[in-house]
Amino acid sequence: MTKKISRFRNKESMNLSALQGEEKAFLKRLEDLSRAETVPRFSDFLTQRQVDIALSYAEQAGRDNMMLYGGYPEAERKMLGVFPSYIEPSAEDFPLGAVTVSYREDSDISHRDILGSCMGLLITRESIGDIIVNDGGAVLFATQHIVGLIVGELVKIGRVGVRCEFRAGGEIHRNDSFDHLRGTVKSLRIDSLVSLLANTSREKGAVLIKADKVQKNHVSMYSVSAQFEAGDVITIRGYGKFVVDNIGNLTKKGRFPVEYKKYR
């Protein structure tokens, strides 16, 4: 039995008129998608930033016929469903499926490895939802039309042989694992933090920021002097995803201790 899934609830609505570039183009696609007159319409999997934009749009436009769903209650990447007025939004209508990926328990396979192998099958990133990795296996969510491709064609991840099967159902919960790390930064600027997280020079950190490879709380960062604080989620393309846990007081050597988690 499918659990009831909450509709849109947004803690902090954003100024949609201030969106630029790709985000402004996404808002236009969202407006087009929202015109579901006779049949339900669905997006591909959205990033967390796009989810935030969709939440604000639904709230500000007074839309109560929209729903977000990613295959299980705690999903980060979700699809957006827009339903005609005469249809009650339901998770069961979403065109997505789950695949169980099995391999040896001693295999060192990460989220990135599985995603890379899927994209090696010419599957787009937008067609793949969450990938939950556990010892000896993983569960992968994807749009309905590519689930069969993954089951039939994904036989290796790196050098490790894998077996993929359709997942019929059952409870799924995230079991994120982290490496708990610590270090120090010279200042509370984002370039200093990126230098620590990516284990590189501050100059290289600035290059990553200016190349649009750094996000803070799902928003691209372009200013090297932007500040960060405890609780921020930092994503650095090619290096991983991090959460700033705690920032200590300035030391006698003029540096700030930082405790952080890195997603495995």
N, C-alpha and C positions, 0 to 999 in steps of 0.2 A: 504493500500500500504506500502510495506517495504521500509524504508529509506536506502539509500546507506550507506554502512559501510566502513570506511577507512581500507586500507590494513595496513601492518606493518609500523610503524614509531617508531623508537627507539632513544631516546635522548642520551643515553650513552651505547654503546656496551660493553659487559663484556668479560673477558678473559675466554673463554669456556674450554680451556685446563687446567685451574686451578681448575675446579670443582672436588669435591670429593664425595665419598659415594653415598647417595641417589640421589644427584643432577647429578652426573656423570652417574648413571644408567638411570635417566630420559632423559638425553641427548641422550643416546644410543637408548632408546625407540622412541625418537623424530626422530632420523635418520632413524630408521626402518619405522616409520609411514610416513615419507616424500616420500617414494617410492610408490606413488599412480600412477599406470600405466593405469588402465582401468576404475576404479570407484573411487569416492571420499571416503576418509577415515577420521575418526574423533576420537579425543581423548575423554576421560571423561572430567569433569570440572577440570580446572587447578587452582592451588593456584596462588596468585599474583607473587610469586617468580618464579614459573614455567612459567608464562606468560612472565616474563622478560627474562628468558633463551630462550624461544621460539622466542621472538623478536630478540634477538642477533643472534640466529642460522639462522633465515630467512635472516637477513641482511648479515651475513658473508658468507652464502652459496649461496647468490644470488637467493633465492627462491621467485618467485613472484606468486606462485600458492597456497599460504597459506592464511588463514584468521582466525581471532579470533572473536568469537561471544558468548555472554552470554544470549541472549534473549531480550535485550534492550540496548540502546546506552551507558548507564552509568554503565553497569555491571562490577563488580570487578572480580568475578570468571567467566572464559570463557572456552569454548571448542575450540580446534584447528581443523580446517578443512584443509585437503590437497586435492587438486583437480587435475585431469589429465589436460594436457596442452590444450585439446580441450574443456574444460568446464570452463566457467566464474564463479569464486567463488561467491556464493550468500548466504545470511543469511537464505533464505527460505529452503535451502537444509539441514540445521543443524538438527540432530535428537534430538531435545529437545522440551519441552513443558512447559506451565505455569499452575499453579493450584491456584485458589482463595480459601483462607481459611477464613471462617467467624465464628465469635464468639461474645459474648456480649461485648459491648463497655467498660463496667466496669471491664472486665477481665484483669488481670495483666499478659499478655503473652509476652515473649521476644523472640528474635531471637534464643537464646540458647534453650528455651523451645520447640520451633517448631522443631529445628534440632534434639534435643534429642528424641522427639517422633517419628520422621521419622527413626532415627537409631534404635529405639526400634522395628521397623518393619523389621529389618535386612537389611536396605538399607545402602550401603556404603557411606562414606562422598564424595567420588569422583563422585557419581551419582547425587549430589545435588549442584545446583548453588546458586545464590543469594537468600536471603529471605528478602523481604521488609515488615516491620511491620508497620502498622498504627493503629489508634484507631478502634477497632471492626473488624479487619481483617488483612490479610497479602497476599502477592503474593509470591509464591515459584516456582523456576525454577528447572527442573530436566531432566535427560535424558529420552528420549521418552519411553523406555521400562518399566520405573517404574512409569510414571505419572498415569496410570490406577490403580496401586497398592495403591498409595497415596489417590486417589479419593475414592477408594472402602474401604480402611482399616483404614485410619486416621480419627477416630471419636472422639477422646479425646486427649487433651493436658493437662497433669496433671489431674486435676479433672474437667476441663472445657470441656463441649461438643462442638464440632466444626462441621462445614459442609464444605466439600471440593467439588469443581466443576472445570471442565475443563475451562480454560480461553481462549476464542476464539481469542482475540487480543485487540487492543486499546493502547493508549499511556501509558507508564509506566515510572515513574521517581523516583529516589531515594529521600527520604525525611528523611535523617539521623537525629536522635536526639541525643543530647549529654548532659551529666552533666558537667558543667563548674566548675572545682575544682582548688584548689591551695594548696601549701604546701612548705616546705623547705627541702633541702638536704645538707648533709655535704660536698659533693664533686660532680663533674660532671662525676663520674664513673657510669657505668650501674648498679652495684649492689646497689648503693645508690638510684638511681632512681626507681629500681624495689621495693625496700623497701617501698618507698613512694606510688607508684601506687598500690601495693598489700596490703598496710597497714600491713606490717609485719616487722620483724627485718632485719637488714642488713645481718645477718648470714643466715636467711631463704631465703632472696633474692639471695644470692650466691648459695645456694642449688638449687633453681629453675633454675638458669642460667646453672649450671653444669649438671643438669638433662635434658638439651635441651628443656626447657619449655618456653624460652624467645626468641623472634625474634625482631630485629630492622630493620625496612624497609624491612620486609619479609625475612630476613636472620637470621639464628640461631646464637645466641651469646653464646660463650663458655668461653670467658675471662671476669672475674668479673671486671677487671680494664679498659675495653673498655670505651671510652668516648661517651657522647650523646650531642645533640644540639637541638636547637629549630627547629621544623619541623619534627623531627623524629616520626615515627609511631612505637609504641611498642605493641607487642602482648604477653600476659602472659597466658599460657594455664591454664584454670581454674579460671582466674581472669578477663579476658576481653581484649579489644583493646583500646589503648590510643593514643592521639596525643599531643606531647609537643608543647604548643603554644608560651611560652615566658620564658626566663630565666633572672632573675634580677641580679643586682650587688651584690657582697658579702656584707653581713650585718656586723654590729659591733660584732655580736655574731658568726661570722665565718661560716655563712650558705648562701646558694643560694636560693632565692625565685623562685619557679617554678609554672607557670600556665599551666594547661593541661585540655584536654577534655577526657571524657570516653564515649565510645559508649554505648547506652542503649540496 
